[in-house]
Amino acid sequence: MSIIKKLFKKRDVVSYNEKRRQTRTKCALATEFAETTGETRSCQIVDMSESGLGILTSTRLMLGTKVNIFSPAVEAEVVWSAENKTGLRILR
């Protein structure tokens, strides 16, 4: 399989739709998070689901970065990141 086919392989539609069907609760909760480097930054949680959070930050976070949210106290991983909005998957 070529490298291009590996990068652009077809997504399993059923699994993708099942993930996106989780109910998201809109909210506006100001909190802080710490990256693995120990630097603390402020953010705002804008939506929540059973498996993740959507946050607004002042900077763009790198995919795969692990962060600790202080309130609610959870550890999460960045699964997508736009200019100032980031999607987190809750790890524990």
Secondary structure, DSSP 8 states (H G I E B T S, - for coil): --HHHHHT----HHHHHHHHTS--EEEEEEEEEEETT--EEEEEEEEE-SSEEEEE-SS---TT-EEEETTTTEEEEEEEE-SSEEEEEE--
